Amino acid sequence: MTPLLRLAKSLAFEPIARAAPGVEIRPFRDEADVDTWLALREAAFAGLVQSARPWTRADFEREFTAKPWWSPEYCWFATLSKSNPTSDSPVMSSPVVGSVVLGRSGRPPDDEACVMWLMVDPARRRRGIGRALLTTLEQAVWNAGERRIVLETHRNWRDAVQLYQQCGYLPL
Ligand SMILES: CC(C)(COP(=O)(O)OP(=O)(O)OC[C@H]1O[C@@H](n2cnc3c(N)ncnc32)[C@H](O)[C@@H]1OP(=O)(O)O)[C@@H](O)C(=O)NCCC(=O)NCCS
């Protein structure tokens, strides 16, 4: 059985962006965020994705900024708020603890809003950050007038599958 799992959610009601205590969500700001995203990806997907080498800025460009749909306002970072110092994170030296990108699933007429690269620092999991990022994305989709979101994940990425099921995503 293919490990790929396609999920979708129809937005029946306006989503409410859920807050995670001590965490703020902000959009992509500048070039420094590329390095931040790359470091977070290495930490968050360690043991999940097998790549021969760490991703570089060129990979980020290929995956995101070279795409016609790329928009910095649709790439979010979860950061620790000032009242929540980062010093106890063994993995990340920056205050960024999570990220997600709103991409597109394909070309018209099958082009749909798509969750891409949802990830949270392993040292900060199970504190609602993944859900906060996902609901922020859902709210942006709703505000753009769209009512459906799709995504691809892997059957054996248990944490992600649990989160998506919990948030109302159903198998396609
Ligand atoms: C998937 C991931 C983003 C979840 O982030 P998170 O901040 O830990 O998730 P949350 O704390 O917001 O969890 C929300 C809900 O999802 C479910 N969930 C998340 N992780 C879970 C786990 N390990 N076991 C069971 N349920 C889990 C729970 O229902 C949880 O609610 P609860 O804590 O109130 O029970 C994170 O585990 C991660 O980065 N994983 C590696 C990268 C990855 O697989 N990304 C998805 C790519 S498609």
PDBQT file of the ligand as one rigid body, heavy atoms in Angstrom, charges set to zero:
ROOT
HETATM    1  C1  LIG A 201       2.459  17.005  12.992  1.00  0.00    +0.000 C 
HETATM    2  C2  LIG A 201       2.998  18.145  13.859  1.00  0.00    +0.000 C 
HETATM    3  C3  LIG A 201       3.091  19.406  12.983  1.00  0.00    +0.000 C 
HETATM    4  C4  LIG A 201       2.032  18.394  15.016  1.00  0.00    +0.000 C 
HETATM    5  O1  LIG A 201       2.452  19.558  15.713  1.00  0.00    +0.000 OA
HETATM    6  P1  LIG A 201       2.057  19.776  17.254  1.00  0.00    +0.000 P 
HETATM    7  O2  LIG A 201       2.343  21.201  17.570  1.00  0.00    +0.000 OA
HETATM    8  O3  LIG A 201       2.699  18.763  18.107  1.00  0.00    +0.000 OA
HETATM    9  O4  LIG A 201       0.493  19.513  17.222  1.00  0.00    +0.000 OA
HETATM   10  P2  LIG A 201      -0.581  20.050  18.285  1.00  0.00    +0.000 P 
HETATM   11  O5  LIG A 201       0.031  20.155  19.628  1.00  0.00    +0.000 OA
HETATM   12  O6  LIG A 201      -1.214  21.285  17.731  1.00  0.00    +0.000 OA
HETATM   13  O7  LIG A 201      -1.633  18.861  18.283  1.00  0.00    +0.000 OA
HETATM   14  C5  LIG A 201      -2.986  19.060  17.952  1.00  0.00    +0.000 C 
HETATM   15  C6  LIG A 201      -3.708  17.742  18.065  1.00  0.00    +0.000 C 
HETATM   16  O8  LIG A 201      -3.196  16.813  17.106  1.00  0.00    +0.000 OA
HETATM   17  C7  LIG A 201      -3.168  15.498  17.675  1.00  0.00    +0.000 C 
HETATM   18  N1  LIG A 201      -1.762  15.057  17.825  1.00  0.00    +0.000 N 
HETATM   19  C8  LIG A 201      -0.645  15.756  17.507  1.00  0.00    +0.000 A 
HETATM   20  N2  LIG A 201       0.452  15.022  17.784  1.00  0.00    +0.000 NA
HETATM   21  C9  LIG A 201       0.010  13.840  18.267  1.00  0.00    +0.000 A 
HETATM   22  C10 LIG A 201       0.656  12.675  18.735  1.00  0.00    +0.000 A 
HETATM   23  N3  LIG A 201       2.003  12.577  18.780  1.00  0.00    +0.000 N 
HETATM   24  N4  LIG A 201      -0.102  11.646  19.174  1.00  0.00    +0.000 NA
HETATM   25  C11 LIG A 201      -1.450  11.721  19.171  1.00  0.00    +0.000 A 
HETATM   26  N5  LIG A 201      -2.120  12.829  18.763  1.00  0.00    +0.000 NA
HETATM   27  C12 LIG A 201      -1.402  13.859  18.305  1.00  0.00    +0.000 A 
HETATM   28  C13 LIG A 201      -3.815  15.617  19.039  1.00  0.00    +0.000 C 
HETATM   29  O9  LIG A 201      -5.197  15.424  18.857  1.00  0.00    +0.000 OA
HETATM   30  C14 LIG A 201      -3.510  17.060  19.391  1.00  0.00    +0.000 C 
HETATM   31  O10 LIG A 201      -4.412  17.596  20.323  1.00  0.00    +0.000 OA
HETATM   32  P3  LIG A 201      -4.167  17.367  21.896  1.00  0.00    +0.000 P 
HETATM   33  O11 LIG A 201      -2.717  17.618  22.187  1.00  0.00    +0.000 OA
HETATM   34  O12 LIG A 201      -5.091  18.358  22.523  1.00  0.00    +0.000 OA
HETATM   35  O13 LIG A 201      -4.550  15.929  22.144  1.00  0.00    +0.000 OA
HETATM   36  C15 LIG A 201       4.392  17.782  14.443  1.00  0.00    +0.000 C 
HETATM   37  O14 LIG A 201       4.286  16.552  15.125  1.00  0.00    +0.000 OA
HETATM   38  C16 LIG A 201       5.484  17.675  13.408  1.00  0.00    +0.000 C 
HETATM   39  O15 LIG A 201       6.129  18.663  13.072  1.00  0.00    +0.000 OA
HETATM   40  N6  LIG A 201       5.734  16.466  12.904  1.00  0.00    +0.000 N 
HETATM   41  C17 LIG A 201       6.812  16.205  11.945  1.00  0.00    +0.000 C 
HETATM   42  C18 LIG A 201       6.552  16.861  10.607  1.00  0.00    +0.000 C 
HETATM   43  C19 LIG A 201       5.280  16.350   9.954  1.00  0.00    +0.000 C 
HETATM   44  O16 LIG A 201       4.966  15.173   9.962  1.00  0.00    +0.000 OA
HETATM   45  N7  LIG A 201       4.558  17.297   9.315  1.00  0.00    +0.000 N 
HETATM   46  C20 LIG A 201       3.365  17.004   8.554  1.00  0.00    +0.000 C 
HETATM   47  C21 LIG A 201       3.729  16.934   7.119  1.00  0.00    +0.000 C 
HETATM   48  S1  LIG A 201       2.339  16.477   6.100  1.00  0.00    +0.000 SA
ENDROOT
TORSDOF 0
